[in-house]
Amino acid sequence: MRNTAGRWAVRLHLLALLAKEPAHGYELKQALEQTFGSAYPSPNIGQIYVTLGRLEKDGLVRAVGVEQSNRPNKKVYYLTAKGREHLTTWVDEPTEGPRVRDEFFMKLVLAPLTGIADRMALINRQRRHYLSLMSDLNDLLSRTSPSDRVAMLLIEGAMLHLQADLDWLERCQEDLA
């Protein structure tokens, strides 16, 4: 199950919330937002329900229909034993560390060989992108309550990663340009 950052990320987050207690889709969306605050790019409700459908198809959750008197019926989702096992495996695995096959570095080395791009232009474009992301994170940090420790740590972690990437760009510029 390695490399869960992409397609499995929301699935695993939902499984973790369902390990705590059964819930319907809207409750799961709210739980993500309450747990991570504004730092978490909350998926839309449609994505939540599509993901729950996939989890159900894979046997990781089961849905139970619940009748409601003044509203349409809803489905409450429960984590299955297979889902708990999947979640436990995810929690027990180390998270990927540094990326040796960094996409930008591959561009930096290969694009100039083709004559498509200049290394300095690539470095400067990437630096501008990282600085823009850092500015966005600073704005997000300024709008986040200091009491929201989870969101603060998430934002600060992203900023530290970006700063390391900016420092690494400087090193690339010194050695390659």
N, C-alpha and C positions, 0 to 999 in steps of 0.2 A: 504494500500500500504506500510505498515511498512517494515523495513529491506530491503531497496533498494540498499544496498551496493553491492550485488552480481549481480544477473542476470539483474536487471533493471538499473544499473549504467550507462552504455553506452547509453542505450535508453533515459534516462532522460537528459543526456548531449546533445544528438542530438536534442531532443525536445527543450531544452533551446536555442540552436543555431538557430533552425528554427523559434523560436518565434521572434528572431531579424530580420531574413530575409530568404526568400526561398533560397535553395541552392541544388546543386547536391552533390553526395557522396564525391568526391575528395575535393570539397570546404569545406565540413564539417570536413574532416580529417585535412586539412590545418588549419582551424579555431581552432580546438582543440590544435594542435601543437603550433600555434601562441599565443593562449590565455594562455596556461599553461607552455609553454616552455619545456625544457628537463626533468622537474620533472614529467611530466604526461606520463605514459606508453601508448603511442599512439597506438590505435588499428590498425590492418592492414586494407587495403581498402576493402578486402573481407568481413571482419567482419562488416565494416560500411554498406555495401550494404545488407548483410543478415539482419542486425538489422533494416535498413530502410524498408526492405520487411516485417518484422514482425510488425513494427509500422504501415505500410500501411494496413496490414491484420487486425490489431486491430482497425483501423479507427482513429488513432491518427495523421497520416499524409496522404496526398494525393500526388500522383505523376502525373506530367504533362510531356508528351514527348515533347522534343524540337528538331527540325530538325537542323542539322549542315551541312554546305555545304562540307567541306573538311574532316569531321570526322564522326564517327558513331553518330547516334542520342543519346541524353542523356535524363535522367529523372531529372526534377527539383522537389524537394519535398517542400511541403507547410504544415504548421501546421494547423490542423483542429480545430474546436471549442472544440471537445472532447479532442484533444491533449493539447490545452491550459488549459482546465479544469484539466486534469491530471497533467500537469506541475505546475499549481497553487497549487494544493493539495500537491504536493511534496515540493514546496518551503515553504508552510505554516506549514508543519509538523516539529516538532523538530527532529533533528538527534539523532540517538541512542547514548546513553551515555555509561557509564562504563558497561562492560559485566560481569554479575554475573555468567553466565555459561561459564566461560572461558575454552576452550578445554584443554589447558595445565594444568590448575589446576585440571581438572577432571582426567587427566592422572596421575598427581602427587599424588592424593589421592587414586585412584583406582588401578593403576598398581602394586604398592607394595603389595596390598592385595592379588593379584593373584600369586605373586612370580615371575612375569615376569621382573620386573625392580626394581632398587634401587632408592630411592628418590634423593640421591645426584647425581647419574649418570644422572637422568632426569634433575635436576636443572643445572648441568654443561653443558649438551648438549644444553639446551635451552639458557643458557647464551652465549655459543659460537655462536649460531645462531643469537642471538640479536646483539652481538658484530660484527659479520660479516655484518649484515644489516646496523649497524651504520657506519662501515667502507665504505660500498658502498654509503651511503648517504653523508658521508664526501667527498668522491671523486666527487660525483655529485654536491655537494655544491661548491667545488673548481672550477669546470668547468662551473658553472652558473654565468652569468653576474650579478653583484650587482644591475644593473638597471632593471633586470627582477624581479620585486617585487613579482609578483604572484608565480613564480617558487620558489623564495627564501622562501616565507612564507609557501608554501606547503612542501618544504624540511625541514625547521625548525620545522614545526608542527610534521612531521613524526619523527624527531629526538627527540623531547620532549616526544612524546608517547613512543618511544623506551627506553629513559632514565627512564621514570616512570616504564616501564616493568622491566628494569634491577634492579631498586630500590626494586620493589615488589619481585623479585626473591631472593634478599638478605633477605628480611623479611621472605619469605617462608623457606629459608635455616635456619634462626635463630629459627623459631618456629616449623618446622616439621622434620628437619634432625637430 
